Structures are given as C-alpha cells and as structure tokens.
C-alpha cells in the first residue's frame, strides 16, 4: 500500500491495544505514539466501513481500517520483497543500511534536493524533511549529489534519522535546534518555531537574520531554502 496524501490507518481497541487513533492524513497534530487508546468498547465490532475503506483487520483486542490510500495491492511474499528491495533505505527503520543511500546518491549528478525526494534512493523523507535537513547541513539543494562525498551524505542521513525519530516521538515535525528557538521548549515549538525554511519564504532566517529564504520549484515540488546560509 501507499498512503499518498490522503490515505490513513485508523485504529480502535481495548486496554491491550497501544496505538494512536490514526496514522496518516487524519492524525491529530501533536498526538504521541505508544499510548493506550480505547476507541471501542467492543473491539471485534468496529464501526461500519466507509466508502473509501480498502482494508480491515480485526483481532481479539482491536481493529484497523485503511482508508483513502492511493495504492492498495495484494502481493505474495516474494512480490512484496521485490517492492521493498526497489525502495531506498528508510531512516526510521533500525535495520536500514545508510550505505545503500550513499552509494545511490554518489552515482548520480542530479541535484541533492531532487535525490532526497526519490523513493528509489531514500525512503520517506518528504518535502519538509528535505528542505529542513539540507538547511541544517548548510547544503545548497542544487548541488549535484555526487559532489557531496560519502562523509557529507552520511552526516545528512544521520541528521534525517534524528529529525524523523523526533517526529515520531512528539507527533510533530520540529527541526529547529534549541539554540535557534529563543528559549522555546521542544514541545512548545510547533508551529511558530518548528521550521527553519519550510513555508518561511520572505521571513527572516533564524540563523543569518536576512530575508533570503526563497521558494522555487524543483521536480514539480516546492523547494524552500536560504540562499545565504546554503549559498
């Protein structure tokens, strides 16, 4: 399956089910992972499926519905393995091999800002983590990927891992460092103090103080970056 922009899993269950109410588009901002959630007094009797429900899984203690996903396919184990093998390493997986990302990134002259959005090279970065990770690394998004070198690409990987795990833990995307939030605590940073460049075009940069944050198009997606800090 691929959730796309609008797909989501929704969950319900008894005290034995530790989860959030949803994963995907409807997830509540700031909702944390791994807490007990009781959405149904009878977990084996979930609500009527919606017209967009594509998958329902029911267990003794809970249920899960998949709605609105852009792709849903039933595959054999071997077919599923082929799909996973074609995707780049996922920074959220503990067993992910960063060398696969590094090797693929070093093999192309495409801009690093485009490479980070290529699911065949690295999985799951997305537009916000692309822009924010490159800013934190001080990398011009137009730099040919192979010019960065293995060490810089590894550092970029490690920072994306750090940011994405923070997102899972907090239920929010917050990429600013403590020293750049003017004393604002991590849990209070979203949304005003959450980002460096994403959707902050024409606002003062939190690091250089100039109004050099721009938005442009790269590979049909909006790209945000500071032309001074990342120039």
Residue pairs with C-beta under 8 A, 6 or more apart in sequence:
1 7
1 54
1 55
1 66
1 69
1 71
1 72
1 73
2 69
2 70
2 71
3 24
3 25
3 68
3 69
3 70
4 68
4 69
4 70
4 71
5 25
5 70
6 25
6 68
6 70
7 24
7 25
7 66
7 67
7 68
7 69
7 70
8 22
8 23
8 24
8 25
8 26
8 27
8 66
8 67
8 68
9 22
9 23
9 24
9 64
9 65
9 66
10 21
10 22
10 26
10 64
10 65
10 67
11 17
11 19
11 20
11 21
11 22
11 23
11 37
11 39
11 62
11 63
11 64
11 65
12 37
12 38
12 39
12 40
12 43
12 46
12 47
12 62
12 63
13 19
13 37
13 38
13 39
13 40
13 43
13 59
13 61
13 62
13 63
14 38
14 40
14 41
14 43
14 61
14 62
15 36
15 38
16 61
16 62
17 36
17 37
17 38
17 43
17 61
17 62
18 34
18 35
18 36
18 37
19 33
19 34
19 37
19 62
20 27
20 28
20 31
20 32
20 33
20 35
20 37
20 171
21 27
21 28
21 31
21 37
21 39
22 28
25 68
27 171
28 171
29 171
29 172
29 190
30 170
30 171
30 172
30 190
31 171
32 169
32 170
32 171
33 168
33 169
33 171
40 46
40 47
40 63
43 58
43 59
43 60
43 61
43 62
43 63
44 58
44 59
44 60
44 63
46 56
46 58
46 63
46 65
49 56
49 65
50 65
50 67
52 67
52 68
53 65
53 66
53 67
54 66
54 67
54 68
54 69
54 72
55 64
55 65
55 66
55 72
56 63
56 64
56 65
56 66
57 63
57 64
57 65
66 72
75 83
86 120
87 119
87 120
87 123
88 100
88 101
88 104
88 118
88 119
88 120
88 121
88 122
88 123
89 96
89 97
89 98
89 100
89 101
89 122
89 123
90 96
90 122
90 123
90 124
91 122
91 123
91 124
91 125
91 157
91 160
91 161
91 164
92 124
92 161
92 164
92 165
92 168
98 154
98 157
98 158
101 121
101 122
101 153
101 157
102 150
102 153
102 154
102 157
104 120
104 121
104 122
105 112
105 115
105 121
105 122
105 145
105 146
105 148
105 153
106 145
106 146
106 149
106 150
106 153
107 146
108 115
108 121
108 144
108 145
108 146
109 144
109 145
109 146
110 118
110 144
110 145
111 141
111 142
111 143
111 144
111 145
111 218
112 134
112 139
112 141
112 143
112 144
112 145
112 148
112 156
113 130
113 134
113 141
113 142
113 218
113 223
113 225
114 218
114 219
115 121
115 122
115 145
116 122
116 125
116 129
116 130
116 133
116 134
117 125
117 126
117 127
117 130
117 219
117 221
122 157
122 160
124 164
125 133
125 160
127 198
127 221
127 222
128 173
128 175
128 195
128 198
129 160
129 163
129 164
129 173
129 175
130 141
130 223
131 141
131 195
131 197
131 198
131 223
131 224
131 225
132 163
132 173
132 175
132 195
132 196
132 197
132 198
133 156
133 159
133 160
133 163
133 175
134 140
134 141
134 156
134 225
134 230
135 175
135 196
135 197
135 225
135 226
135 229
135 230
136 159
136 163
136 175
136 177
136 196
137 152
137 155
137 156
137 159
138 229
138 230
139 148
139 152
139 156
139 230
140 225
140 230
140 231
141 218
141 223
141 225
141 230
145 153
148 156
163 173
163 175
166 174
166 186
167 173
167 174
170 186
170 187
170 190
172 189
172 190
172 194
173 190
173 194
173 195
174 186
174 189
174 190
174 193
174 194
175 194
175 195
175 196
175 198
176 189
176 193
176 194
176 195
176 196
176 206
178 186
180 196
180 206
180 207
181 189
181 193
182 193
184 193
196 205
196 206
196 207
196 226
197 205
197 213
197 224
197 225
197 226
198 224
199 215
199 224
200 213
200 224
201 213
201 214
201 215
201 224
202 211
202 213
203 211
203 213
204 210
204 211
205 211
205 212
205 213
205 226
205 228
205 229
207 226
207 229
208 226
208 228
208 229
210 226
210 228
212 226
212 227
212 228
212 229
213 224
213 225
213 226
213 227
214 224
214 225
214 226
214 227
215 222
215 223
215 224
216 222
216 223
217 223
